Amino acid sequence: MTGDKPDTLLEPSQKKALNTALRILTPRDHSKYELVQKLKQRGFSREDIDAAISSCERFDYINEERTAQVYIRQLKRKGYGKKRIQLELNKKGLKGTRIQSILDQSVSETDEREGADRLVKKNIKRFTREKDPVKRRDKIYRFLHARGFSQGVIAEILKNDRGYAESLETR
């Protein structure tokens, strides 16, 4: 298999694919799936892509766990819940039990609750425009649900912290 060859023995087209892969990986980590897609878009053959991917994996330029951890942290900072993070990881081809384990370790229910709480407080003015308390609660629910927070976390935010409803009603 060509991936087992030392890099000095790669064919010119495989070296070109490897150099392109390295340029793609320079600004940020990419998943194996993303890198394959980007190399396909640039017209490389399957054999050249396999050789480049194999070399990148051998030198730890592609590391699915590291990529997942960085991406999970980034999405948490942006205010996404666990479900949305899982969806985004799947889009990048980051799947499997190891990735799920990293997600479970990185995003606890407490993290989700705190994230949802922060988001509602940050966007409180958006919700104050709605005068009807029932519609307001529905608006908050839809907002958090679209961000990927679980129904349990959303219900807990709306139920336990009536301060949102009361602070919204007095405005």
C-alpha positions as CSV (number, residue, x, y, z in Angstrom):
1,M,0.0,0.0,0.0
2,T,1.3,3.5,-0.9
3,G,0.5,4.8,2.6
4,D,3.2,2.6,4.1
5,K,6.0,4.1,1.9
6,P,8.3,6.7,3.6
7,D,7.4,10.2,2.4
8,T,10.6,10.3,0.3
9,L,9.2,7.4,-1.8
10,L,5.9,9.0,-2.5
11,E,5.0,9.5,-6.1
12,P,4.9,13.2,-7.3
13,S,1.1,13.3,-7.4
14,Q,1.0,11.9,-3.8
15,K,3.6,14.5,-2.6
16,K,1.5,17.2,-4.2
17,A,-1.6,15.8,-2.4
18,L,0.3,15.7,0.9
19,N,1.6,19.3,0.5
20,T,-2.0,20.4,-0.2
21,A,-3.2,18.6,2.8
22,L,-0.6,20.2,5.0
23,R,-1.5,23.7,3.7
24,I,-5.2,22.9,4.5
25,L,-4.2,21.8,8.0
26,T,-2.0,24.8,8.8
27,P,-4.6,27.3,9.9
28,R,-6.7,24.8,12.0
29,D,-7.3,21.1,12.6
30,H,-9.7,19.3,10.2
31,S,-11.3,15.9,10.6
32,K,-10.2,13.1,8.3
33,Y,-13.6,13.4,6.5
34,E,-13.2,17.1,5.9
35,L,-9.7,16.7,4.6
36,V,-10.7,13.9,2.2
37,Q,-13.5,16.1,0.9
38,K,-11.2,19.1,0.4
39,L,-8.7,17.0,-1.4
40,K,-11.4,15.5,-3.6
41,Q,-12.6,19.0,-4.5
42,R,-9.1,19.8,-5.7
43,G,-9.2,16.9,-8.1
44,F,-6.8,14.4,-6.4
45,S,-7.2,10.7,-7.1
46,R,-8.4,8.3,-4.4
47,E,-4.9,6.7,-4.2
48,D,-3.2,10.1,-3.8
49,I,-5.7,11.1,-1.1
50,D,-5.2,7.8,0.8
51,A,-1.4,8.3,0.7
52,A,-1.7,11.9,2.0
53,I,-4.1,11.0,4.7
54,S,-2.0,8.0,5.8
55,S,1.1,10.3,6.1
56,C,-0.9,13.0,8.0
57,E,-2.1,10.4,10.4
58,R,1.4,8.9,10.9
59,F,2.8,12.3,11.8
60,D,-0.3,13.1,14.0
61,Y,-1.3,16.1,11.8
62,I,-4.8,14.6,11.8
63,N,-6.1,13.6,15.2
64,E,-9.9,13.1,15.5
65,E,-10.0,13.4,19.3
66,R,-8.0,16.6,19.4
67,T,-10.1,18.1,16.6
68,A,-13.3,17.1,18.5
69,Q,-12.1,18.6,21.7
70,V,-11.2,21.9,20.1
71,Y,-14.5,22.1,18.2
72,I,-16.6,21.2,21.2
73,R,-15.0,24.0,23.2
74,Q,-15.5,26.4,20.4
75,L,-19.2,25.5,20.1
76,K,-19.8,25.7,23.8
77,R,-18.3,29.2,23.8
78,K,-20.7,30.1,21.0
79,G,-23.6,29.0,23.3
80,Y,-24.7,25.7,21.8
81,G,-26.2,22.8,23.7
82,K,-25.1,19.2,23.6
83,K,-27.5,18.1,20.8
84,R,-26.4,20.9,18.5
85,I,-22.8,20.1,19.2
86,Q,-23.4,16.5,18.4
87,L,-25.0,17.5,15.1
88,E,-22.1,19.7,14.2
89,L,-19.6,17.0,15.0
90,N,-21.5,14.6,12.8
91,K,-21.4,17.1,9.9
92,K,-17.6,17.1,10.2
93,G,-17.4,13.3,10.2
94,L,-16.5,13.2,13.9
95,K,-18.5,10.1,15.0
96,G,-18.2,7.0,17.1
97,T,-18.0,6.0,20.7
98,R,-14.7,7.8,21.4
99,I,-16.0,11.1,20.1
100,Q,-19.3,10.6,22.0
101,S,-17.2,9.9,25.2
102,I,-15.3,13.2,24.6
103,L,-18.5,15.0,24.2
104,D,-20.0,13.5,27.3
105,Q,-16.9,14.5,29.3
106,S,-16.8,18.0,27.9
107,V,-20.5,18.9,28.2
108,S,-22.2,18.0,31.4
109,E,-25.8,18.7,32.2
110,T,-24.6,21.4,34.6
111,D,-22.6,23.0,31.8
112,E,-25.7,22.9,29.6
113,R,-27.9,24.4,32.2
114,E,-25.3,27.2,32.9
115,G,-25.0,27.8,29.1
116,A,-28.7,28.1,28.6
117,D,-29.0,30.4,31.6
118,R,-26.3,32.6,30.3
119,L,-27.9,32.7,26.8
120,V,-31.3,33.7,28.2
121,K,-29.7,36.5,30.3
122,K,-27.6,37.7,27.4
123,N,-30.7,37.9,25.1
124,I,-33.2,39.1,27.7
125,K,-34.1,42.2,25.6
126,R,-35.1,40.1,22.7
127,F,-37.6,38.3,24.9
128,T,-38.9,41.5,26.6
129,R,-40.5,42.6,23.4
130,E,-43.1,39.9,23.7
131,K,-45.8,41.2,26.2
132,D,-47.8,37.9,26.5
133,P,-46.0,35.7,29.2
134,V,-47.1,32.4,27.5
135,K,-45.7,33.6,24.1
136,R,-42.6,34.8,25.8
137,R,-41.9,31.4,27.4
138,D,-42.6,29.8,24.0
139,K,-40.1,32.1,22.4
140,I,-37.4,31.3,25.0
141,Y,-38.2,27.6,24.6
142,R,-37.8,27.8,20.8
143,F,-34.6,29.9,21.1
144,L,-32.9,27.4,23.4
145,H,-34.2,24.4,21.5
146,A,-32.7,25.8,18.2
147,R,-29.4,26.2,20.0
148,G,-29.4,22.4,20.8
149,F,-30.4,22.4,24.5
150,S,-32.3,19.4,25.7
151,Q,-36.0,19.7,26.6
152,G,-35.1,18.8,30.2
153,V,-32.6,21.7,30.5
154,I,-35.0,24.1,28.9
155,A,-37.9,23.1,31.1
156,E,-35.7,23.4,34.2
157,I,-34.6,26.9,33.1
158,L,-38.1,28.0,32.6
159,K,-39.5,26.2,35.7
160,N,-36.9,26.8,38.3
161,D,-35.9,30.3,37.5
162,R,-39.2,32.1,37.4
163,G,-37.0,35.3,37.7
164,Y,-36.9,35.4,33.9
165,A,-40.6,35.5,33.6
166,E,-41.0,38.0,36.4
167,S,-38.2,40.3,35.2
168,L,-39.7,40.1,31.7
169,E,-43.2,40.9,33.0
170,T,-42.1,44.0,34.8
171,R,-40.4,45.5,31.7
